[in-house]
């Protein structure tokens, strides 16, 4: 079963990475439209929200009984 667990881990990382890239692009397009700045606001915003959501998932997983 170890091979199947590794596959799920790889798929989870791939899905998370693709969602992060797509959200950075979408927010980047919106930020270019809203702000006339060379500062990468989209990356800052998406990374901040992503860290917050990852924290929520980590807390939720830590409170689950592994029985």
C-alpha positions in Angstrom: 0.0 0.0 0.0 3.0 2.3 0.3 3.0 2.9 -3.5 -0.6 4.1 -3.4 0.0 6.5 -0.6 3.0 8.0 -2.5 0.8 8.4 -5.5 -1.8 10.3 -3.5 0.9 12.5 -2.1 2.3 13.3 -5.6 -1.2 14.0 -6.9 -1.9 16.3 -3.9 1.2 18.3 -4.6 0.5 18.4 -8.3 -3.1 19.6 -7.8 -2.0 22.2 -5.2 0.7 23.5 -7.4 -1.5 23.9 -10.4 -4.2 25.6 -8.3 -1.6 28.0 -7.0 -0.2 28.8 -10.4 -3.7 29.4 -11.9 -4.7 31.6 -9.0 -1.5 33.6 -9.2 -2.1 34.2 -12.9 -5.8 35.2 -12.5 -5.1 37.5 -9.5 -2.1 38.9 -11.4 -4.3 39.8 -14.4 -6.8 41.4 -12.0 -4.1 43.3 -10.1 -2.6 44.6 -13.3 -6.0 46.0 -14.2 -6.6 47.5 -10.7 -3.1 48.7 -9.7 -0.6 50.5 -11.9 2.4 49.2 -9.9 5.4 47.1 -10.6 5.2 45.5 -7.1 4.0 41.9 -7.4 0.7 42.3 -5.4 -0.8 39.2 -6.9 1.9 36.9 -5.6 1.8 38.5 -2.1 -2.0 38.2 -2.0 -2.2 34.6 -3.3 0.7 33.4 -1.1 -0.9 35.0 2.0 -4.3 33.5 1.4 -2.7 30.1 0.5 -0.7 30.1 3.8 -3.8 30.9 5.7 -5.8 28.1 4.0 -2.9 25.6 4.5 -2.9 26.5 8.2 -6.6 25.8 8.4 -6.1 22.4 6.8 -3.2 21.6 9.1 -5.2 22.4 12.2 -8.1 20.4 10.9 -5.9 17.4 10.1 -4.2 17.6 13.5 -7.5 17.4 15.3 -8.6 14.2 13.4 -8.2 11.0 15.4 -5.8 8.7 13.4 -7.5 5.5 14.7 
